[in-house]
Amino acid sequence: MAGCYKLFINNRINIFLVLLLILGGSMPVLAQDSPEFDVDVVSLQPDASGEGTRLDVYTRVPLSNMRFLNTPDGFTATYQVSLDVIRLDENGKRANLVQSPIWDRTVRVASYADTQADNRFDYTTQSLSLDPGDYVFEFQIEDRSSSESYVSDLSVEVKDFQRQIAVSDVLLLKDFDSATNTIYPNVAPRVGSESSPLRIFYELYGTPGDQVKVTRDIVLIGEVSNDQGNTGSASVVYSDEEDATLGARRNQHIVNLPTPELQVGRYAAVVKVESIDGRILDISQKKFTVEWNGLLAHINNLEDAVQQMAYIAKKRDLARIMEPATESGRLARFKEYWEKRDPTPGTVRNERMEEYYYRVSFANQKYSSLQDGWKTDRGQVVVLFGEPDMIEKHPYNFSVKPYEIWYYYSIGRRFIFVDQSGLGDYRLLRPVWDETTWLR
């Protein structure tokens, strides 16, 4: 099949990979918060003739991170994926390099606009065989035209499938084509808040005729369930179970888990296999994050996000956003507010909203102490004007309290912050004679 790659799990279901290009759907790629590429690794039982554990390795690279060259048949980019598989010892320290596979990709698109799209990706897959244990997978992706590289590390626990009945790792699915029995992995461990149902794939292993009880949970995690099936401080938000009779050595399952209005947060999809008398035989889980569709990854609480608009929105606008009784209603009005201020309507990204909440995030990281950084005087200036062109710091002086002067040359502004308490609580000095220091 031209332009695609199929990995056959068996004669019943294939994993469709890349591919000329798959639209990213509901998950936006945002420059400030999204990684340069996503990876996922899934442990599966090997074929009857195989040894060790089979690992399927997936990558997802945004087209916007590639350098495309104009060619007679459109635009072409090439990149190389390098992977170092490092075994960890019993103390969790790196012991030895066990494999170093390398694979190359060529991506072709028809138009220049395709090369700049934030919601288009190239996907790859590779299969490895490893002994059970703990590993670190070190990925490097190098653009062959620009020589620019991106790196990412992933801790991987390779499962042991020697037990009589076992379950594979859980794979999140982006889509499933029932006509061709083709599954599309959702390589990024992120799903949109309006994505329902949550679709997962897993395999059950055993002897034909084995009877088991399978429980599938969606868990809002404090602590994810352990090998004994305990969820600790986690909260189960959805659960179903079924009694099953295994019909083959390898039993593949695609399951839709209803997730209406799943709240933003960190979750795990947990598959637990028990004997009919209630003994836990195996358990597997996949952690993922639920994010608001079309919004930034670091906006994880709507009420906080609305409060953080205090520097730019009128009180009546904030009250209107928070007026609906349901979170979905409040979210709709929140989106409506920002859509009216989108400098590029009709596109995936809202650059104005991105920049504003990037500044809020930066202020929180930089200036939080007893209160959130965006609420401090320095945080307020960052949110309104961005990072300064220059900061003149005067931390130590016997006759003068510590102070900083922030300069914004492009807009002709400066701001003076004084630490009156000596505890790092810098307050904005507002001399009435100096208009360049006024916030409004």
N, C-alpha and C positions, 0 to 999 in steps of 0.2 A: 504494500500500500504506500503510495508516494506521500512523502511529507509526514509520516507518522511512524511510531515505533510501538510494537506490541510485545508485552512480556506475558507469556502464557503461564498462569498458575496451574491450570489443568485445562481439560477440553471444554469446561463449562463457563469459566469466567476469565477474562483477560484484563490486564491493567493497561489502559491506553495512555501512552506518554507522548508527548509533545507533538513536537507537533508544531506544526507550523504555527499555530499560535492559538492559544485559548484565551478568550476574554476572561479577565479576572473576576467578573461578576460583582458581587456586593462589597468586596473588600478593597477599599482604596489604598493606594500606595502613597504615603505622605513623606516628603523628603526629610522632615525633622525627626520622625519617630520610627519609621519602618526600617528594618534591616536592609542591607544591600542585596541580600538574597536569603531564601529560606531553605531549610533542609529538614528531612525527616528520615528516620531509620526504623524498620519494622522487622521483628524476629518472627520467622516462620519455620515450621518443621521441614527438613529437607525431603527430597524425594526418597523413595524406598532404597535406592542405591547410594544415596548421598551420606556424607558424614558431617558431624558438627551441626551447627545451626545455620540456616540460610538467612541472610540479611538482605532485604531490599532497601536500597539507598535512593532517595529522591532529592532533587534540587529544583528550585523555582527561582528564576532570575528575571527581574524586570527588564523589559526592552529599553526603558529609559536610561538604564545604567550601561548600555552597550554603545560602542561607536560604530555606526553604520557607514559603509562606503557605497557611493553611487555606482551601480553596475548595470550592464545592459538589460538584465531581467528584474530590475528594481533596486532594492537596497539590501546589502549583505553585511552581516557581522559574524565574527568568529570568536569563540572563547574556549578556554581549556579549564577543566575541573580537575584539581589534584586533591587526593585524599590520603592522609596519613592515619592509619589505624594503630593506636598505641594501647597496649595492655597495661592495666593497673594491677599492682600487687595487693596483698591483703590489707595493707594500710592505706590504700587509695592513692598511692604514689605511682608515678609513671615508671613502668618496668622496662618494656622493650617495644620497638616498632615491629609489627607483625605483617602489615601489608601496606602498599603504596600505589593503589591504582590511579591511572590518569585516563581521562577521556576528553575528546574534543567535540565541539558543537559548531555547526554552521546554521545561521538563522537568516532567512530571506523574507522580506516584506515588500508589498507593492508600492507603497507611498511613503513620503517623508513623514507625514502625519502619524503613520503607524510607529515610526521609530521614537516618537515623543510621547506616545500614549502612556498614561500612568497606570492603566489597568490591563496591560497586556504583558504576558510572560512567556518565557521559554522553559520547558520542563525536561529533565533528564532522569534516567534511572540506571542503576547498576546493581548486580547481585553479587554478594560475597558469601563465603563460607568461613565461619569462625567457631572456635571452641566457646562454650558458655563461660560467662564471666563479665567483669566490668572493664570498659574501654573508654578512651577518649577518641573521638573522630575529629580530626583537624582538617577543615576544608579550606581550599584556596581557589578562587575563580579569577582568572587572568584574561582580560580583554586583549586579543591578539593584535588589534589595530592600535590601541592607545597604550598598551603595556600596563594599564592600571589594574591593580589587584584588590580583591576583597577577601577577607578571612573570617572564619566562624568556627567555633568549637562546640561540640555536642557530646555530653556524657551519655553513654549507651550501656545499658545492661542487657547482655545477650542471654536470652532464656535457654534453659535446659529442657528439652522435650522428651527426656527418657521416661518420665512417669507414664503410667498406663493411659490416663486421660488428661489432656492438656488443652490450653487455649493459646492461640497466637497473640502477639501484640495487637492492639486495636488501631485501626487506620480510619481517620476521618475522611469522608468522601465529599468531593465537590459536586459530583453528579454520577448518575448511573444510567446507562442506555440499555434498557431491557431487551430491545430488539437484537442487539449484537452482544449482549452479556459483557459489556465493557464498563469498567469503573474508572472514574477520574479522581485521583487522590487530591485532597485539599492539603497541600504540602505545608502551608503556613498554619501554625496551631492557633488560628484566629477565625472566628465566625462572626457574622453580623447579627445584631440584636433582633433583626426581623427575619432571620433565616430559620424557617421551620418547615419540615422537621429537621433534626440533626441526624444525618445519615452516617452510619458506621459500617465498617467491614471487619470481620474477624474469621478465623478458622478454628474449628474444634477437631481434636485428634483423639482417636481411640479405636476400639475394635467394633466392627459392624454388629449391631444388636445391643451395645452398651446403652443403658438408660441413665439419664442425668437430668438435673434441674438447672436451668440457666437463668440467672438474674442479671438484669441490665439496669444500671442506675446512672442518673446524672447527678453529680455531687457538687454542690457549691463548697469549695475547699477553704477550710482552715488547714486541716491535715487530711491528706488523701488516705483512703483505706489501705491498710497494710496487708501482709500475707495471710493474716487470720480473718480478713474480711471486716475488721473494725474501721469505723470512719472517724474516730476521735471527735474533734470539735467540728467536723464537717457536717453539712446539712444536705440531706437527700431531697432534691427538688422534683425528681421523677423516678419511678421504678416500675418495672414490669418483670414477669417471670413466666417461664414455660417449662413443661416437661418435654424432653426430647429423647428420641431413640436414634442413635448414630447409625447412619446408613452406609458409611464408608469409612476408610481410614482417615481421610481428609474431608471434612464437612465445612463448606463455605457458607457464610451468612452475611447478608446485607439487610440491615435493620434500620427502620426509621423511628427515631425517638421524638415524640411530640415535644416541642419547646415553645409554646405560645408565650410571647412577651417575656422571654428569659431576660433577667436583669443583667446589666453590665457587671462583669466580674470574672474571677478565675474559677474554672470548673474542671471536673474529670468525668470522662465516660468510663464506667467500670463494668466489666463483664466478669461474673463469678460463676463457676461451675461447681455444683455439689452433687453428691450421690443422692439417691432417692431417700435415704435415711438421714440426710442433712449434713454429711461430712464434706468439708470444703476440699475439693480436689485441685483446683487451680483458680487463679484470679489474674486479671490483666486490666490495665487502665491506660487512658490517654488523656493527658492534661491539655486544656485549651483555654483560650480567653474569649469572652464575648465582648465585642465592641459595638458601639453605635454605628449603624450604617451611615456612611458619608461624613463621619466626624473623626476627630483626632483620637489616636490611641491613648494619649495621656488625659483625655477627658473621661473620667470613669465615674463621675457622680454628677447628675444633672443639677441638683440643688447647688452644689459647689460651683459648677460652671456658670449658673445664672448669677450667683453672688459675685463672681469674678468679673462680671460685666459692669459692675458699679461705676467704673471710671469712664465708661463711654455711653451707657444707656440711661435713659430717663427712668425715674422711679415708676411712672405709669407703665412703661414698657416691661420692666421687671415684674410688676404686679400682674400684668396681663399674661406673661409667660407662665407664672406659677398659679394662675387662677383655676385651670381644669383640675378635676378631682383625681384623674388617673395620670400615671407617669407618661403613658403614650400620648395623651393630650398635651401635657406640658412639653414633651419632646417635640411634638409637631409645631408648637408655637415657637420653641427655641430655634428650630430649623428655619421656620418662616422668617424670623428676625434676621438671621444671617444670610438667607437667600436674597433678601432685598438689598443686601450690601455686598453681594458677590461681584467682584470686578470682572469675572469671566463667566457669566451665566451660561448654562448649557454644557459646561464641562464638569468632569468628576471633582475637581478640586475647587475649594473656595479659599483663595490665597489670603484674603483679608482675615478670615476666621483662623486659618492656620497660623498666620503671623501673630495674631493677638494671643492665642493660647500657647504658642511657643514662648512668647515673652512671659506669660504667667508661669509656665513650667520652669523657665530659666530663673525667674525671680524666686520661686519656691526652692529650687536647688541651691541658690546662691545665698539667700538672705533669711531663710527660715531659722527661727530660734524658739522663743516662747509663743510666737504666732507665725502663721503662714507667711512666707516671704513676700507674696504679692500684696499683703496688707501693710507692710512696712513702708516708710517714706521712700527708701531707695527702690523697693519693689514697685511702688506706684510709678516712679519716674521711668523705670525700665519698661513697664507695661505700656505707658503712654508714648514713649519716645524711642524705645529700643535700647540696645547697649550703647554706652557713650563712645565717642571717638577717642577720648583720652580721660584718664582719671589721675588727678594730682592728689597724692595721699600725704597726709601729715599726721602720722600716728603718735609720735612721741615729741612732746615739748613741755618743758617745765612751767612755762608761763601761759600756754594756750591749750585748751582742751583739744583732743584729737579731732581732726576734720578731714573731709575729702571735698574736692572740687571736680565736678563732672562737666566735661565740655562736649557740646554738640555743634561742631563747626558748620555743618551744612544748613542748620536752621538758626544759627546765631543765638544759641541758648547755653546757659551754664547753670549748674545747681550746686549749692553748698550744703553739705551735711555735717553736723556737729554731734560728737558723742558726749553729751552732757554728763552721763552717768559713769563713763569710763568702762562700761560693760559691753560695748559694741553696739549699743542701741543708737544708731545714727539718725538724727532728726533733721528734716529739711529746714534750713534757715530761709526765711522769707522777708528780706529787707524791702520795704515799700518803695524805696528809691531805685531799685534795680529790676526793671521789667523782664530781663532775661531769665530771672529766677522764678518767675510766676508759672504755675502749672497750667493755668487756663489763659 
